[in-house]
Amino acid sequence: MSSKTPYKVLCVCLGNICRSPTAEIVLRHFCDEANLNIWVDSAGTSNYHPNKAPDSRSQQHAKQRGYDLSGLRARQLTTADFIEFDLILAMDYENLENMQLLMHHAQQEYGASQIRAQISLMSQHDTAYPQQAVPDPYYGGEDGFEQVLNQCESSSKAWVNLFKQQMEQ
């Protein structure tokens, strides 16, 4: 992890309107708070909501905790993301499988040596939610959006601790 060029992290869910934009803003907050040179973005494995703002419920619940999602817009994960980003984080196991398949296509398109991205589960290093999927709140109630925030905060703190350790090496 270089201190000159930003380390780039991409948070990915299905539609890029609930979980991944929340993860993007929360992870960015904790990286900024720790003065880490990390650039965070988000995308979806599907193209269900191109250029749409995050779900209003996600925005509302995030705002109650001091996070502003209003400037974000949905986009689809592309093969180019695997050469652009250092780390791509899946919100659940289905997203992870879809990312692995797309990464295979990226390797064929660009060559394996061009692939920069490591892929992982958002909760990979989270001790409170060890390797648990961040549940999709879209069809559920208000508590689902709070659960997404809880898990994103916990997992983001775990990633920030890991990033700090990597920078010290």
KOLDRENLO-973521 format. One record per residue: x, z, y of N, C-alpha, C in turn; residue in one letter. Coordinates in steps of 0.02 Angstrom, whole numbers, plus 32768, in hexadecimal, padded with zeros to 4 digits. Example, Ala and Ser with C-alpha at 12.3 -4.5 7.8 and 13.67 -1.06 7.14 Angstrom:
829481867EE4826781867F1F829481867F5BA;828281627F9082AC81657FCB8285818A8002S;
***
This chain:
802B80007FC5800080008000802D8000803EM;802B7FCA806480547FC2809F80347FE380DCS;805C7FFE81078041801D814480377FEA817BS;80557FAE8175804F7F7A81A9800F7F5281A1K;80057F3481677FC87F0D815D7F947F3A813DT;7F567F3381527F247F6081357F197F5180EAP;7F0E7F8680C67EF97F8280807EAF7F718084Y;7E987F41805D7E537F2A80627E2A7F3D8025K;7DF17F5D80337DC47F757FFF7D7F7F558009V;7D627F3E7FD37D1F7F207FD57CF17F487FA7L;7CB97F5E7FC17C877F837F9B7C507F537F87C;7C3C7F547F477C0E7F217F2D7BD47F407F06V;7B977F297F177B5C7F3A7EEF7B387EF97EE1C;7AF87EFC7ED07AD37EC07EBE7AC17E967EFCL;7A9D7EB37F2B7A837E8C7F637AA57E977FA6G;7AD17EC87FAA7AF67ED77FE87AC97EEC8021N;7A937F1280107A687F2C80457A5C7F77803FI;7A6F7F9680087A657FDF80007AA680037FF2C;7ABF7FFC7FB47AF880247F9F7B3A800F7FBDR;7B4B7FCE7FB97B8D7FBA7FD07B967FBF801CS;7B637FB180467B6F7FBC808D7B778007809CP;7B52803180787B5A807980807BA1808D806CT;7BB8807480337BFC8084801C7C30806A804EA;7C25802F806A7C548013809B7C5C804280D7E;7C25805680F47C27807F81317C4380C58122I;7C2E80E280E97C46812580D77C91812380C8V;7CA780F380A07CEF80EF80907D1780E280CFL;7CFF80B680FA7D2280A881397D2880E88163R;7CF2810E81657CF3814D818B7D2A817C8172H;7D2E818681317D5F81B481167DA78199811BF;7DAE815781157DF18138811F7E0781408167C;7DDA813481967DEA813C81DD7DFA818581EED;7DD281B181D17DDD81F981DD7E22820F81C5E;7E3B81EF818F7E7D81FF81747EB481D48192A;7EA381AC81C47ED3817F81E67EF6815081B6N;7ED0813581867EEB810581567EDF80BE8170L;7F0F809381667F0A804D817B7EE780268144N;7EA58031813F7E7C8012810A7E417FF0812BI;7E377FB181177E007F8981307DCC7F8680F9W;7D8D7F9681097D587F9A80D67D207F6A80E7V;7D077F4880B47CD07F1980BB7CA27F23807FD;7C6B7EFD807C7C3E7F0080437C207EBC8034S;7C077EB47FF77BE87E767FE07BBA7E867FA6A;7B937E547F927B677E5A7F597B777E267F25G;7B6A7E367EE67B767E057EB27B417DCD7EB4T;7B087DDC7ED17AD37DA97ED77AD17D8F7F1ES;7AAA7D5B7F287AA07D3F7F6A7A577D487F7FN;7A3B7D837F6E79F47D907F7C79E47D997FC6Y;7A137DB37FED7A057DC580337A3B7DAB8062H;7A4B7D6A80617A817D52808C7A767D6080D6P;7AA97D7F80F47AAA7D8F813C7A747DBF8153N;7A567DE481247A237E1681367A447E598145K;7A247E7F81707A3B7EC381807A2E7EF08144A;7A517F28813F7A437F57810979FA7F6E810BP;79E27F8180D1799E7F9B80C979917FD180FDD;79567FD0811C79477FFF8151794A80488139S;7939805380FA793E809880DF798680AE80D8R;79B2808080C479FA809080C17A1380A08107S;79FF807881377A148084817C79FC80C88195Q;79BD80D78187799F8116819F79C381538181Q;79CD8153814079ED818C81207A3781928135H;7A59815A813C7A9E815B81527AA381768199A;7A75816181C37A768177820A7A6D81C2820FK;7A4581DF81E37A3B822781E27A7B824D81D3Q;7AAB822B81B47AEC824A81A57B23823281D4R;7B0F820A82067B3F81F482387B6181B2822AG;7B47818B81FA7B63814A81E97B3681138205Y;7B5480E082227B2E80A8823F7B3980698216D;7B05805381F37B08801781C97AED7FD981EEL;7AD37FE2822A7AAC7FAD824B7AD37F6D8258S;7B147F7082607B3B7F34826F7B4F7F0C8231G;7B407F2481F67B557F0281B97B247ECC81A5L;7B3D7E9981827B137E6381697B287E538122R;7AF67E4580F87B027E3880B07B267DF580A6A;7B517DF580747B727DB7805F7B7F7DBC8014R;7B8C7D847FF67B997D817FAF7BE47D847FA0Q;7BF57DA67F6B7C3A7DA77F527C507D617F3FL;7C8D7D4E7F517CA77D0B7F427CE97D107F1CT;7CFD7CD97EFF7D3E7CD87EDC7D777CE67F0ET;7D707CD07F4C7DA47CDB7F7E7DAF7D257F8CA;7D7C7D4F7F817D847D977F8B7DBA7DB57F5ED;7DC67D967F257DF87DB17EF77E407DA27F0DF;7E487D757F3B7E8B7D6A7F587E917D8B7F9CI;7E587D9C7FBB7E577DB97FFE7E5C7E067FFCE;7E3E7E257FCA7E397E6E7FC77E6A7E8B7F94F;7E7F7EC97FA17EAB7EED7F747E857F137F3FD;7E497F2B7F517E217F547F247DD87F427F2EL;7DB57F357EF77D6D7F277EFA7D4A7F5B7ECFI;7D1C7F7F7EEF7CFA7FB77ECF7CB27FA77EBEL;7CA07FAD7E7F7C5B7FA07E677C327FE17E6BA;7BF37FD97E7F7BC780137E827BAC80267E3DM;7BA97FF67E0F7B9180067DCC7BB37FD97D98D;7BA37FE67D5A7BC57FC17D237BB17F787D1FY;7B727F687D317B5D7F227D317B837EFB7D67E;7B8B7F1B7DA27BB27EFC7DD77BFA7EF27DC0N;7C157F237D9E7C5A7F1E7D857C627EE37D55L;7C317EDB7D277C347EA37CF97C307E607D1EE;7C037E5C7D4F7BFD7E1F7D777C3D7E107D9DN;7C5D7E457DB77C9D7E3D7DDB7CD47E247DACM;7CD67E3F7D6F7D097E297D3F7D017DDF7D2FQ;7CC37DC97D277CB67D827D197CCB7D567D54L;7CB97D6B7D907CCC7D457DCB7D187D467DD6L;7D387D7D7DC57D817D807DCB7DA17D4E7D9BM;7D847D467D607D9D7D147D307D987CCE7D4FH;7D617CC07D707D597C807D927D8C7C797DCAH;7D997CAE7DEE7DCB7CAD7E247E107C9E7E08A;7E207CBB7DCF7E617CAE7DAF7E677C657D9CQ;7E317C477D847E327C007D727E387BD57DB1Q;7E167BE97DE57E157BC27E237E567BC67E4AE;7E727C027E507EAD7C0D7E7A7EEE7C187E53Y;7EE77C277E127F217C3A7DEA7F277C867DE8G;7F357CA07DAE7F377CE97DA47F687D0C7DD3A;7F9F7CEB7DE47FD27D0A7E0E7FBA7D147E56S;7F857CF17E697F6A7CF77EAE7F387D2F7EB6Q;7F217D4B7E7F7EEE7D7F7E817F0E7DC17E96I;7EF87DDB7ECF7F117E1A7EEA7EE87E567ED3R;7EA87E4B7ECC7E787E827EC37E7D7EA57E80A;7E7B7EE67E847E6D7F107E4B7E237F207E4FQ;7E027F257E167DBB7F367E187DB17F797DF5I;7D807F9E7E107D747FE17DF67D2C7FF57E05S;7D17802A7DE77CD780497DF57CDF80767E33L;7CAE80777E5E7CB180A17E9A7CC280E97E88M;7CA581017E527CAE81487E3E7CE881537E0ES;7D1581237E087D4B81277DD87D7381687DDBQ;7D8081827E167DAA81BE7E1F7D8381FA7E39H;7D4181F47E397D1682277E557D0A825E7E22D;7D1E829B7E327D1582D27E027CCD82EC7E01T;7CA882E37E377C6282F97E397C3382C97E14A;7C4382887E177C1C82547DF67C4A82277DCCY;7C6C82447D9A7CA0821E7D767C8581DF7D54P;7C9C81A67D6D7C8C81647D527C4181597D4AQ;7C1A81777D777BD2816D7D777BBF81347DA4Q;7B8D810E7D907B7280D87DBA7B5080F77DF7A;7B5780D67E307B3080E97E6B7AEC80C87E60V;7AB780EF7E577A7680D27E467A5880AA7E80P;7A3980727E6F7A1A80477EA079DA80687EBAD;79D780777EFB799C809B7F157963806D7F2AP;796D802B7F25793F7FFB7F4478F680047F30Y;78E8800F7EF078A380157ED9788C805D7ED2Y;78B5808C7EE678A480D27EDF789080F37F20G;789081357F1E787C815C7F5878B6816E7F85G;78A781987FB678D781AD7FE9791481D07FCAE;790881F67F957940821C7F77797681EF7F5CD;796581B17F49799781827F3179CA81707F66G;79B4816A7FA479E181597FDB7A1081947FEBF;79F681D07FE37A20820C7FEC7A5382107FB4E;7A3F81FF7F777A6D81FF7F3E7AA681CD7F49Q;7A9581927F637AC8815F7F727AFA817C7FA4V;7AE2819B7FD87B0E81B9800B7B3A81EF7FECL;7B1B821B7FC47B4282517FA47B7B82357F7AN;7B6B82037F517B9E81E77F257BD281C07F4CQ;7BBC819A7F7F7BED81747FA77C1C81A37FCCC;7C0381DA7FE67C2E820A80087C6082287FD7E;7C49823D7F9E7C74825D7F6C7CA9822B7F53S;7C9381EF7F417CC281BD7F277CF381A67F5CS;7CDC81A07F9A7D08818B7FD17D3F81BE7FDCS;7D2E81FD7FDA7D6182327FE17D95822D7FA9K;7D7E821F7F6D7DAC82187F347DDB81DD7F3FA;7DC081A47F567DEA81697F637E1C81777F9CW;7E0681997FD07E3381A980087E6C81D47FF0V;7E5E82057FC67E93822F7FAA7EC582057F81N;7EAB81D67F5B7ED781AA7F347F00817D7F62L;7EE181617F967F0681367FC67F3E815E7FE7F;7F30819C7FFA7F6481C680197F9F81D17FE9K;7F9081DF7FA97FC581E87F777FEE81A97F6FQ;7FCD81707F6F7FF181307F67801E81227FA3Q;800981367FDE8031812B801A806F8158801BM;806A81917FFB80A281C17FFA80D881AA7FC9E;80C7817F7F9B80F781697F68812781347F83Q;
***
